[in-house]
């Protein structure tokens, strides 16, 4: 996938932010609905945000190589 370097970097950044935000929100929502302790909920949601950002970065790298 050939792109302008400026556009590709902006897309990668926003995809990373979107992946982290969605993962954080879904993990927090699920654990809050299950009435998990708040300390566990925040820690798990933060971990999910890191994993979501990493996953989004992997997707972008995969499509950048095409």
CHARMM internal coordinates of N, CA and C (Angstrom, degrees):
IC EDIT
DIST 1 N 1 CA 1.4419
DIST 1 CA 1 C 1.5258
ANGL 1 N 1 CA 1 C 107.30
DIST 1 C 2 N 1.2941
ANGL 1 CA 1 C 2 N 117.31
DIHE 1 N 1 CA 1 C 2 N 103.79
DIST 2 N 2 CA 1.4624
ANGL 1 C 2 N 2 CA 122.04
DIHE 1 CA 1 C 2 N 2 CA -178.76
DIST 2 CA 2 C 1.5134
ANGL 2 N 2 CA 2 C 110.18
DIHE 1 C 2 N 2 CA 2 C -84.96
DIST 2 C 3 N 1.3187
ANGL 2 CA 2 C 3 N 114.59
DIHE 2 N 2 CA 2 C 3 N 126.99
DIST 3 N 3 CA 1.4614
ANGL 2 C 3 N 3 CA 120.08
DIHE 2 CA 2 C 3 N 3 CA -179.35
DIST 3 CA 3 C 1.5177
ANGL 3 N 3 CA 3 C 109.55
DIHE 2 C 3 N 3 CA 3 C -139.26
DIST 3 C 4 N 1.2957
ANGL 3 CA 3 C 4 N 114.73
DIHE 3 N 3 CA 3 C 4 N 162.38
DIST 4 N 4 CA 1.4517
ANGL 3 C 4 N 4 CA 121.32
DIHE 3 CA 3 C 4 N 4 CA 171.15
DIST 4 CA 4 C 1.5344
ANGL 4 N 4 CA 4 C 107.42
DIHE 3 C 4 N 4 CA 4 C -65.42
DIST 4 C 5 N 1.3369
ANGL 4 CA 4 C 5 N 119.18
DIHE 4 N 4 CA 4 C 5 N 134.49
DIST 5 N 5 CA 1.4723
ANGL 4 C 5 N 5 CA 120.28
DIHE 4 CA 4 C 5 N 5 CA -177.77
DIST 5 CA 5 C 1.5332
ANGL 5 N 5 CA 5 C 113.10
DIHE 4 C 5 N 5 CA 5 C -57.36
DIST 5 C 6 N 1.3101
ANGL 5 CA 5 C 6 N 118.28
DIHE 5 N 5 CA 5 C 6 N -36.56
DIST 6 N 6 CA 1.4583
ANGL 5 C 6 N 6 CA 120.56
DIHE 5 CA 5 C 6 N 6 CA 179.67
DIST 6 CA 6 C 1.5221
ANGL 6 N 6 CA 6 C 109.92
DIHE 5 C 6 N 6 CA 6 C -64.26
DIST 6 C 7 N 1.3200
ANGL 6 CA 6 C 7 N 117.35
DIHE 6 N 6 CA 6 C 7 N -46.76
DIST 7 N 7 CA 1.4552
ANGL 6 C 7 N 7 CA 121.77
DIHE 6 CA 6 C 7 N 7 CA -179.76
DIST 7 CA 7 C 1.5286
ANGL 7 N 7 CA 7 C 111.20
DIHE 6 C 7 N 7 CA 7 C -65.08
DIST 7 C 8 N 1.3135
ANGL 7 CA 7 C 8 N 116.93
DIHE 7 N 7 CA 7 C 8 N -41.15
DIST 8 N 8 CA 1.4659
ANGL 7 C 8 N 8 CA 120.96
DIHE 7 CA 7 C 8 N 8 CA -179.18
DIST 8 CA 8 C 1.5251
ANGL 8 N 8 CA 8 C 111.23
DIHE 7 C 8 N 8 CA 8 C -62.87
DIST 8 C 9 N 1.3134
ANGL 8 CA 8 C 9 N 116.90
DIHE 8 N 8 CA 8 C 9 N -41.78
DIST 9 N 9 CA 1.4743
ANGL 8 C 9 N 9 CA 119.85
DIHE 8 CA 8 C 9 N 9 CA 179.57
DIST 9 CA 9 C 1.5247
ANGL 9 N 9 CA 9 C 111.30
DIHE 8 C 9 N 9 CA 9 C -67.84
DIST 9 C 10 N 1.3179
ANGL 9 CA 9 C 10 N 117.38
DIHE 9 N 9 CA 9 C 10 N -39.39
DIST 10 N 10 CA 1.4704
ANGL 9 C 10 N 10 CA 120.05
DIHE 9 CA 9 C 10 N 10 CA 178.17
DIST 10 CA 10 C 1.5300
ANGL 10 N 10 CA 10 C 110.34
DIHE 9 C 10 N 10 CA 10 C -66.83
DIST 10 C 11 N 1.3271
ANGL 10 CA 10 C 11 N 116.16
DIHE 10 N 10 CA 10 C 11 N -41.01
DIST 11 N 11 CA 1.4597
ANGL 10 C 11 N 11 CA 120.16
DIHE 10 CA 10 C 11 N 11 CA 177.81
DIST 11 CA 11 C 1.5199
ANGL 11 N 11 CA 11 C 110.83
DIHE 10 C 11 N 11 CA 11 C -63.18
DIST 11 C 12 N 1.3208
ANGL 11 CA 11 C 12 N 117.61
DIHE 11 N 11 CA 11 C 12 N -42.97
DIST 12 N 12 CA 1.4646
ANGL 11 C 12 N 12 CA 121.77
DIHE 11 CA 11 C 12 N 12 CA 178.65
DIST 12 CA 12 C 1.5309
ANGL 12 N 12 CA 12 C 110.53
DIHE 11 C 12 N 12 CA 12 C -61.34
DIST 12 C 13 N 1.3295
ANGL 12 CA 12 C 13 N 116.47
DIHE 12 N 12 CA 12 C 13 N -43.88
DIST 13 N 13 CA 1.4672
ANGL 12 C 13 N 13 CA 120.69
DIHE 12 CA 12 C 13 N 13 CA -179.62
DIST 13 CA 13 C 1.5279
ANGL 13 N 13 CA 13 C 111.03
DIHE 12 C 13 N 13 CA 13 C -62.63
DIST 13 C 14 N 1.3242
ANGL 13 CA 13 C 14 N 117.32
DIHE 13 N 13 CA 13 C 14 N -49.06
DIST 14 N 14 CA 1.4596
ANGL 13 C 14 N 14 CA 119.94
DIHE 13 CA 13 C 14 N 14 CA -177.50
DIST 14 CA 14 C 1.5169
ANGL 14 N 14 CA 14 C 112.24
DIHE 13 C 14 N 14 CA 14 C -70.25
DIST 14 C 15 N 1.3096
ANGL 14 CA 14 C 15 N 118.19
DIHE 14 N 14 CA 14 C 15 N -31.35
DIST 15 N 15 CA 1.4552
ANGL 14 C 15 N 15 CA 120.72
DIHE 14 CA 14 C 15 N 15 CA 175.50
DIST 15 CA 15 C 1.5219
ANGL 15 N 15 CA 15 C 110.54
DIHE 14 C 15 N 15 CA 15 C -67.76
DIST 15 C 16 N 1.3212
ANGL 15 CA 15 C 16 N 116.65
DIHE 15 N 15 CA 15 C 16 N -39.47
DIST 16 N 16 CA 1.4615
ANGL 15 C 16 N 16 CA 120.92
DIHE 15 CA 15 C 16 N 16 CA 176.45
DIST 16 CA 16 C 1.5295
ANGL 16 N 16 CA 16 C 110.96
DIHE 15 C 16 N 16 CA 16 C -62.73
DIST 16 C 17 N 1.3274
ANGL 16 CA 16 C 17 N 116.92
DIHE 16 N 16 CA 16 C 17 N -45.15
DIST 17 N 17 CA 1.4651
ANGL 16 C 17 N 17 CA 121.40
DIHE 16 CA 16 C 17 N 17 CA 179.34
DIST 17 CA 17 C 1.5244
ANGL 17 N 17 CA 17 C 110.26
DIHE 16 C 17 N 17 CA 17 C -63.84
DIST 17 C 18 N 1.3178
ANGL 17 CA 17 C 18 N 117.05
DIHE 17 N 17 CA 17 C 18 N -43.60
DIST 18 N 18 CA 1.4589
ANGL 17 C 18 N 18 CA 121.23
DIHE 17 CA 17 C 18 N 18 CA -179.80
DIST 18 CA 18 C 1.5205
ANGL 18 N 18 CA 18 C 110.97
DIHE 17 C 18 N 18 CA 18 C -63.97
DIST 18 C 19 N 1.3110
ANGL 18 CA 18 C 19 N 117.95
DIHE 18 N 18 CA 18 C 19 N -44.37
DIST 19 N 19 CA 1.4657
ANGL 18 C 19 N 19 CA 120.94
DIHE 18 CA 18 C 19 N 19 CA 178.96
DIST 19 CA 19 C 1.5180
ANGL 19 N 19 CA 19 C 111.96
DIHE 18 C 19 N 19 CA 19 C -61.97
DIST 19 C 20 N 1.3258
ANGL 19 CA 19 C 20 N 116.49
DIHE 19 N 19 CA 19 C 20 N -43.34
DIST 20 N 20 CA 1.4614
ANGL 19 C 20 N 20 CA 120.42
DIHE 19 CA 19 C 20 N 20 CA 179.37
DIST 20 CA 20 C 1.5231
ANGL 20 N 20 CA 20 C 111.67
DIHE 19 C 20 N 20 CA 20 C -65.78
DIST 20 C 21 N 1.3176
ANGL 20 CA 20 C 21 N 116.87
DIHE 20 N 20 CA 20 C 21 N -41.73
DIST 21 N 21 CA 1.4635
ANGL 20 C 21 N 21 CA 121.10
DIHE 20 CA 20 C 21 N 21 CA -178.70
DIST 21 CA 21 C 1.5227
ANGL 21 N 21 CA 21 C 111.82
DIHE 20 C 21 N 21 CA 21 C -66.52
DIST 21 C 22 N 1.3162
ANGL 21 CA 21 C 22 N 116.09
DIHE 21 N 21 CA 21 C 22 N -44.23
DIST 22 N 22 CA 1.4675
ANGL 21 C 22 N 22 CA 119.71
DIHE 21 CA 21 C 22 N 22 CA 179.85
DIST 22 CA 22 C 1.5220
ANGL 22 N 22 CA 22 C 110.75
DIHE 21 C 22 N 22 CA 22 C -64.95
DIST 22 C 23 N 1.3169
ANGL 22 CA 22 C 23 N 117.38
DIHE 22 N 22 CA 22 C 23 N -44.44
DIST 23 N 23 CA 1.4637
ANGL 22 C 23 N 23 CA 120.29
DIHE 22 CA 22 C 23 N 23 CA 179.47
DIST 23 CA 23 C 1.5240
ANGL 23 N 23 CA 23 C 111.12
DIHE 22 C 23 N 23 CA 23 C -63.56
DIST 23 C 24 N 1.3283
ANGL 23 CA 23 C 24 N 117.27
DIHE 23 N 23 CA 23 C 24 N -42.15
DIST 24 N 24 CA 1.4629
ANGL 23 C 24 N 24 CA 121.48
DIHE 23 CA 23 C 24 N 24 CA 178.47
DIST 24 CA 24 C 1.5274
ANGL 24 N 24 CA 24 C 110.46
DIHE 23 C 24 N 24 CA 24 C -61.07
DIST 24 C 25 N 1.3228
ANGL 24 CA 24 C 25 N 116.11
DIHE 24 N 24 CA 24 C 25 N -47.21
DIST 25 N 25 CA 1.4618
ANGL 24 C 25 N 25 CA 120.34
DIHE 24 CA 24 C 25 N 25 CA -178.39
DIST 25 CA 25 C 1.5112
ANGL 25 N 25 CA 25 C 112.99
DIHE 24 C 25 N 25 CA 25 C -64.89
DIST 25 C 26 N 1.3211
ANGL 25 CA 25 C 26 N 116.91
DIHE 25 N 25 CA 25 C 26 N -44.19
DIST 26 N 26 CA 1.4670
ANGL 25 C 26 N 26 CA 119.60
DIHE 25 CA 25 C 26 N 26 CA -179.08
DIST 26 CA 26 C 1.5272
ANGL 26 N 26 CA 26 C 112.17
DIHE 25 C 26 N 26 CA 26 C -66.70
DIST 26 C 27 N 1.3375
ANGL 26 CA 26 C 27 N 116.72
DIHE 26 N 26 CA 26 C 27 N -42.29
DIST 27 N 27 CA 1.4634
ANGL 26 C 27 N 27 CA 119.67
DIHE 26 CA 26 C 27 N 27 CA 178.70
DIST 27 CA 27 C 1.5301
ANGL 27 N 27 CA 27 C 110.71
DIHE 26 C 27 N 27 CA 27 C -64.84
DIST 27 C 28 N 1.3154
ANGL 27 CA 27 C 28 N 116.63
DIHE 27 N 27 CA 27 C 28 N -43.88
DIST 28 N 28 CA 1.4676
ANGL 27 C 28 N 28 CA 120.31
DIHE 27 CA 27 C 28 N 28 CA 178.72
DIST 28 CA 28 C 1.5101
ANGL 28 N 28 CA 28 C 111.98
DIHE 27 C 28 N 28 CA 28 C -63.64
DIST 28 C 29 N 1.3240
ANGL 28 CA 28 C 29 N 116.44
DIHE 28 N 28 CA 28 C 29 N -42.38
DIST 29 N 29 CA 1.4620
ANGL 28 C 29 N 29 CA 120.86
DIHE 28 CA 28 C 29 N 29 CA 179.40
DIST 29 CA 29 C 1.5239
ANGL 29 N 29 CA 29 C 111.72
DIHE 28 C 29 N 29 CA 29 C -64.19
DIST 29 C 30 N 1.3173
ANGL 29 CA 29 C 30 N 116.40
DIHE 29 N 29 CA 29 C 30 N -45.45
DIST 30 N 30 CA 1.4568
ANGL 29 C 30 N 30 CA 120.55
DIHE 29 CA 29 C 30 N 30 CA -179.18
DIST 30 CA 30 C 1.5261
ANGL 30 N 30 CA 30 C 111.49
DIHE 29 C 30 N 30 CA 30 C -63.98
DIST 30 C 31 N 1.3244
ANGL 30 CA 30 C 31 N 116.80
DIHE 30 N 30 CA 30 C 31 N -46.71
DIST 31 N 31 CA 1.4639
ANGL 30 C 31 N 31 CA 119.32
DIHE 30 CA 30 C 31 N 31 CA -178.30
DIST 31 CA 31 C 1.5282
ANGL 31 N 31 CA 31 C 112.19
DIHE 30 C 31 N 31 CA 31 C -70.65
DIST 31 C 32 N 1.3114
ANGL 31 CA 31 C 32 N 117.38
DIHE 31 N 31 CA 31 C 32 N -31.80
DIST 32 N 32 CA 1.4608
ANGL 31 C 32 N 32 CA 119.68
DIHE 31 CA 31 C 32 N 32 CA 175.77
DIST 32 CA 32 C 1.5233
ANGL 32 N 32 CA 32 C 110.39
DIHE 31 C 32 N 32 CA 32 C -68.42
DIST 32 C 33 N 1.3287
ANGL 32 CA 32 C 33 N 116.65
DIHE 32 N 32 CA 32 C 33 N -38.61
DIST 33 N 33 CA 1.4660
ANGL 32 C 33 N 33 CA 120.29
DIHE 32 CA 32 C 33 N 33 CA 178.17
DIST 33 CA 33 C 1.5270
ANGL 33 N 33 CA 33 C 110.93
DIHE 32 C 33 N 33 CA 33 C -65.60
DIST 33 C 34 N 1.3309
ANGL 33 CA 33 C 34 N 116.28
DIHE 33 N 33 CA 33 C 34 N -31.39
DIST 34 N 34 CA 1.4701
ANGL 33 C 34 N 34 CA 120.27
DIHE 33 CA 33 C 34 N 34 CA 178.05
DIST 34 CA 34 C 1.5234
ANGL 34 N 34 CA 34 C 112.26
DIHE 33 C 34 N 34 CA 34 C -84.42
DIST 34 C 35 N 1.3430
ANGL 34 CA 34 C 35 N 115.98
DIHE 34 N 34 CA 34 C 35 N 1.96
DIST 35 N 35 CA 1.4669
ANGL 34 C 35 N 35 CA 123.28
DIHE 34 CA 34 C 35 N 35 CA 179.29
DIST 35 CA 35 C 1.5306
ANGL 35 N 35 CA 35 C 113.02
DIHE 34 C 35 N 35 CA 35 C 57.91
DIST 35 C 36 N 1.3250
ANGL 35 CA 35 C 36 N 115.03
DIHE 35 N 35 CA 35 C 36 N 42.58
DIST 36 N 36 CA 1.4588
ANGL 35 C 36 N 36 CA 120.76
DIHE 35 CA 35 C 36 N 36 CA 174.97
DIST 36 CA 36 C 1.5313
ANGL 36 N 36 CA 36 C 108.48
DIHE 35 C 36 N 36 CA 36 C -73.59
DIST 36 C 37 N 1.3158
ANGL 36 CA 36 C 37 N 117.87
DIHE 36 N 36 CA 36 C 37 N 154.68
DIST 37 N 37 CA 1.4727
ANGL 36 C 37 N 37 CA 119.88
DIHE 36 CA 36 C 37 N 37 CA 176.68
DIST 37 CA 37 C 1.5303
ANGL 37 N 37 CA 37 C 111.08
DIHE 36 C 37 N 37 CA 37 C -58.46
DIST 37 C 38 N 1.3089
ANGL 37 CA 37 C 38 N 116.25
DIHE 37 N 37 CA 37 C 38 N 144.35
DIST 38 N 38 CA 1.4710
ANGL 37 C 38 N 38 CA 119.98
DIHE 37 CA 37 C 38 N 38 CA -174.20
DIST 38 CA 38 C 1.5250
ANGL 38 N 38 CA 38 C 112.58
DIHE 37 C 38 N 38 CA 38 C -63.23
DIST 38 C 39 N 1.3389
ANGL 38 CA 38 C 39 N 118.05
DIHE 38 N 38 CA 38 C 39 N -33.43
DIST 39 N 39 CA 1.4659
ANGL 38 C 39 N 39 CA 118.83
DIHE 38 CA 38 C 39 N 39 CA 178.82
DIST 39 CA 39 C 1.5230
ANGL 39 N 39 CA 39 C 110.86
DIHE 38 C 39 N 39 CA 39 C -64.74
DIST 39 C 40 N 1.3069
ANGL 39 CA 39 C 40 N 117.06
DIHE 39 N 39 CA 39 C 40 N -39.46
DIST 40 N 40 CA 1.4669
ANGL 39 C 40 N 40 CA 121.12
DIHE 39 CA 39 C 40 N 40 CA 176.99
DIST 40 CA 40 C 1.5225
ANGL 40 N 40 CA 40 C 110.82
DIHE 39 C 40 N 40 CA 40 C -69.69
DIST 40 C 41 N 1.3239
ANGL 40 CA 40 C 41 N 116.58
DIHE 40 N 40 CA 40 C 41 N -40.42
DIST 41 N 41 CA 1.4647
ANGL 40 C 41 N 41 CA 120.73
DIHE 40 CA 40 C 41 N 41 CA -179.07
DIST 41 CA 41 C 1.5280
ANGL 41 N 41 CA 41 C 111.12
DIHE 40 C 41 N 41 CA 41 C -61.35
DIST 41 C 42 N 1.3388
ANGL 41 CA 41 C 42 N 117.02
DIHE 41 N 41 CA 41 C 42 N -46.76
DIST 42 N 42 CA 1.4641
ANGL 41 C 42 N 42 CA 119.98
DIHE 41 CA 41 C 42 N 42 CA -179.55
DIST 42 CA 42 C 1.5178
ANGL 42 N 42 CA 42 C 111.50
DIHE 41 C 42 N 42 CA 42 C -64.90
DIST 42 C 43 N 1.3247
ANGL 42 CA 42 C 43 N 117.04
DIHE 42 N 42 CA 42 C 43 N -42.36
DIST 43 N 43 CA 1.4662
ANGL 42 C 43 N 43 CA 120.02
DIHE 42 CA 42 C 43 N 43 CA -179.27
DIST 43 CA 43 C 1.5318
ANGL 43 N 43 CA 43 C 111.01
DIHE 42 C 43 N 43 CA 43 C -65.55
DIST 43 C 44 N 1.3240
ANGL 43 CA 43 C 44 N 116.75
DIHE 43 N 43 CA 43 C 44 N -43.60
DIST 44 N 44 CA 1.4624
ANGL 43 C 44 N 44 CA 120.16
DIHE 43 CA 43 C 44 N 44 CA 179.43
DIST 44 CA 44 C 1.5211
ANGL 44 N 44 CA 44 C 111.62
DIHE 43 C 44 N 44 CA 44 C -67.00
DIST 44 C 45 N 1.3169
ANGL 44 CA 44 C 45 N 117.32
DIHE 44 N 44 CA 44 C 45 N -38.46
DIST 45 N 45 CA 1.4639
ANGL 44 C 45 N 45 CA 120.68
DIHE 44 CA 44 C 45 N 45 CA 178.20
DIST 45 CA 45 C 1.5246
ANGL 45 N 45 CA 45 C 111.23
DIHE 44 C 45 N 45 CA 45 C -66.49
DIST 45 C 46 N 1.3262
ANGL 45 CA 45 C 46 N 117.04
DIHE 45 N 45 CA 45 C 46 N -38.39
DIST 46 N 46 CA 1.4700
ANGL 45 C 46 N 46 CA 119.86
DIHE 45 CA 45 C 46 N 46 CA 176.97
DIST 46 CA 46 C 1.5245
ANGL 46 N 46 CA 46 C 110.69
DIHE 45 C 46 N 46 CA 46 C -65.71
DIST 46 C 47 N 1.3126
ANGL 46 CA 46 C 47 N 116.94
DIHE 46 N 46 CA 46 C 47 N -40.97
DIST 47 N 47 CA 1.4645
ANGL 46 C 47 N 47 CA 120.49
DIHE 46 CA 46 C 47 N 47 CA 175.83
DIST 47 CA 47 C 1.5192
ANGL 47 N 47 CA 47 C 111.84
DIHE 46 C 47 N 47 CA 47 C -63.44
DIST 47 C 48 N 1.3168
ANGL 47 CA 47 C 48 N 116.06
DIHE 47 N 47 CA 47 C 48 N -39.69
DIST 48 N 48 CA 1.4658
ANGL 47 C 48 N 48 CA 120.03
DIHE 47 CA 47 C 48 N 48 CA 177.72
DIST 48 CA 48 C 1.5215
ANGL 48 N 48 CA 48 C 110.73
DIHE 47 C 48 N 48 CA 48 C -65.52
DIST 48 C 49 N 1.3213
ANGL 48 CA 48 C 49 N 117.69
DIHE 48 N 48 CA 48 C 49 N -35.46
DIST 49 N 49 CA 1.4673
ANGL 48 C 49 N 49 CA 120.78
DIHE 48 CA 48 C 49 N 49 CA 177.73
DIST 49 CA 49 C 1.5188
ANGL 49 N 49 CA 49 C 111.06
DIHE 48 C 49 N 49 CA 49 C -63.99
DIST 49 C 50 N 1.3163
ANGL 49 CA 49 C 50 N 116.51
DIHE 49 N 49 CA 49 C 50 N -41.51
DIST 50 N 50 CA 1.4655
ANGL 49 C 50 N 50 CA 120.20
DIHE 49 CA 49 C 50 N 50 CA 177.61
DIST 50 CA 50 C 1.5266
ANGL 50 N 50 CA 50 C 109.93
DIHE 49 C 50 N 50 CA 50 C -63.86
DIST 50 C 51 N 1.3287
ANGL 50 CA 50 C 51 N 116.32
DIHE 50 N 50 CA 50 C 51 N -44.98
DIST 51 N 51 CA 1.4605
ANGL 50 C 51 N 51 CA 120.13
DIHE 50 CA 50 C 51 N 51 CA 179.17
DIST 51 CA 51 C 1.5267
ANGL 51 N 51 CA 51 C 111.64
DIHE 50 C 51 N 51 CA 51 C -65.16
DIST 51 C 52 N 1.3094
ANGL 51 CA 51 C 52 N 117.84
DIHE 51 N 51 CA 51 C 52 N -38.09
DIST 52 N 52 CA 1.4589
ANGL 51 C 52 N 52 CA 121.29
DIHE 51 CA 51 C 52 N 52 CA 178.02
DIST 52 CA 52 C 1.5179
ANGL 52 N 52 CA 52 C 112.28
DIHE 51 C 52 N 52 CA 52 C -65.98
DIST 52 C 53 N 1.3111
ANGL 52 CA 52 C 53 N 116.78
DIHE 52 N 52 CA 52 C 53 N -41.31
DIST 53 N 53 CA 1.4599
ANGL 52 C 53 N 53 CA 120.86
DIHE 52 CA 52 C 53 N 53 CA 176.64
DIST 53 CA 53 C 1.5154
ANGL 53 N 53 CA 53 C 111.52
DIHE 52 C 53 N 53 CA 53 C -65.55
DIST 53 C 54 N 1.3257
ANGL 53 CA 53 C 54 N 117.21
DIHE 53 N 53 CA 53 C 54 N -40.97
DIST 54 N 54 CA 1.4545
ANGL 53 C 54 N 54 CA 121.32
DIHE 53 CA 53 C 54 N 54 CA 178.39
DIST 54 CA 54 C 1.5278
ANGL 54 N 54 CA 54 C 110.19
DIHE 53 C 54 N 54 CA 54 C -64.49
DIST 54 C 55 N 1.3284
ANGL 54 CA 54 C 55 N 116.75
DIHE 54 N 54 CA 54 C 55 N -43.12
DIST 55 N 55 CA 1.4639
ANGL 54 C 55 N 55 CA 120.43
DIHE 54 CA 54 C 55 N 55 CA 179.24
DIST 55 CA 55 C 1.5172
ANGL 55 N 55 CA 55 C 112.11
DIHE 54 C 55 N 55 CA 55 C -63.53
DIST 55 C 56 N 1.3049
ANGL 55 CA 55 C 56 N 116.46
DIHE 55 N 55 CA 55 C 56 N -41.38
DIST 56 N 56 CA 1.4680
ANGL 55 C 56 N 56 CA 120.05
DIHE 55 CA 55 C 56 N 56 CA 177.89
DIST 56 CA 56 C 1.5188
ANGL 56 N 56 CA 56 C 110.59
DIHE 55 C 56 N 56 CA 56 C -64.06
DIST 56 C 57 N 1.3137
ANGL 56 CA 56 C 57 N 117.46
DIHE 56 N 56 CA 56 C 57 N -38.85
DIST 57 N 57 CA 1.4613
ANGL 56 C 57 N 57 CA 121.16
DIHE 56 CA 56 C 57 N 57 CA 177.39
DIST 57 CA 57 C 1.5258
ANGL 57 N 57 CA 57 C 110.67
DIHE 56 C 57 N 57 CA 57 C -64.79
DIST 57 C 58 N 1.3188
ANGL 57 CA 57 C 58 N 117.93
DIHE 57 N 57 CA 57 C 58 N -39.64
DIST 58 N 58 CA 1.4626
ANGL 57 C 58 N 58 CA 121.14
DIHE 57 CA 57 C 58 N 58 CA 178.21
DIST 58 CA 58 C 1.5250
ANGL 58 N 58 CA 58 C 111.44
DIHE 57 C 58 N 58 CA 58 C -63.66
DIST 58 C 59 N 1.3292
ANGL 58 CA 58 C 59 N 116.54
DIHE 58 N 58 CA 58 C 59 N -40.55
DIST 59 N 59 CA 1.4705
ANGL 58 C 59 N 59 CA 120.41
DIHE 58 CA 58 C 59 N 59 CA 178.03
DIST 59 CA 59 C 1.5181
ANGL 59 N 59 CA 59 C 109.97
DIHE 58 C 59 N 59 CA 59 C -62.85
DIST 59 C 60 N 1.3149
ANGL 59 CA 59 C 60 N 116.78
DIHE 59 N 59 CA 59 C 60 N -44.34
DIST 60 N 60 CA 1.4633
ANGL 59 C 60 N 60 CA 120.17
DIHE 59 CA 59 C 60 N 60 CA -179.22
DIST 60 CA 60 C 1.5220
ANGL 60 N 60 CA 60 C 110.78
DIHE 59 C 60 N 60 CA 60 C -64.72
DIST 60 C 61 N 1.3165
ANGL 60 CA 60 C 61 N 118.42
DIHE 60 N 60 CA 60 C 61 N -40.55
DIST 61 N 61 CA 1.4595
ANGL 60 C 61 N 61 CA 121.12
DIHE 60 CA 60 C 61 N 61 CA 178.35
DIST 61 CA 61 C 1.5261
ANGL 61 N 61 CA 61 C 111.11
DIHE 60 C 61 N 61 CA 61 C -64.13
DIST 61 C 62 N 1.3194
ANGL 61 CA 61 C 62 N 116.56
DIHE 61 N 61 CA 61 C 62 N -39.29
DIST 62 N 62 CA 1.4612
ANGL 61 C 62 N 62 CA 120.41
DIHE 61 CA 61 C 62 N 62 CA 179.22
DIST 62 CA 62 C 1.5165
ANGL 62 N 62 CA 62 C 111.35
DIHE 61 C 62 N 62 CA 62 C -61.48
DIST 62 C 63 N 1.3289
ANGL 62 CA 62 C 63 N 116.87
DIHE 62 N 62 CA 62 C 63 N -44.30
DIST 63 N 63 CA 1.4589
ANGL 62 C 63 N 63 CA 120.40
DIHE 62 CA 62 C 63 N 63 CA -178.64
DIST 63 CA 63 C 1.5182
ANGL 63 N 63 CA 63 C 112.70
DIHE 62 C 63 N 63 CA 63 C -77.81
DIST 63 C 64 N 1.3211
ANGL 63 CA 63 C 64 N 117.82
DIHE 63 N 63 CA 63 C 64 N -22.23
DIST 64 N 64 CA 1.4679
ANGL 63 C 64 N 64 CA 120.87
DIHE 63 CA 63 C 64 N 64 CA 177.54
DIST 64 CA 64 C 1.5254
ANGL 64 N 64 CA 64 C 111.19
DIHE 63 C 64 N 64 CA 64 C -71.42
DIST 64 C 65 N 1.3166
ANGL 64 CA 64 C 65 N 117.46
DIHE 64 N 64 CA 64 C 65 N -28.78
DIST 65 N 65 CA 1.4616
ANGL 64 C 65 N 65 CA 121.55
DIHE 64 CA 64 C 65 N 65 CA -178.46
DIST 65 CA 65 C 1.5226
ANGL 65 N 65 CA 65 C 112.53
DIHE 64 C 65 N 65 CA 65 C -76.96
DIST 65 C 66 N 1.2915
ANGL 65 CA 65 C 66 N 118.16
DIHE 65 N 65 CA 65 C 66 N -13.89
DIST 66 N 66 CA 1.4732
ANGL 65 C 66 N 66 CA 120.63
DIHE 65 CA 65 C 66 N 66 CA -179.28
DIST 66 CA 66 C 1.4855
ANGL 66 N 66 CA 66 C 111.99
DIHE 65 C 66 N 66 CA 66 C -76.09
END
COOR INIT
IC SEED 1 N 1 CA 1 C
IC BUILD
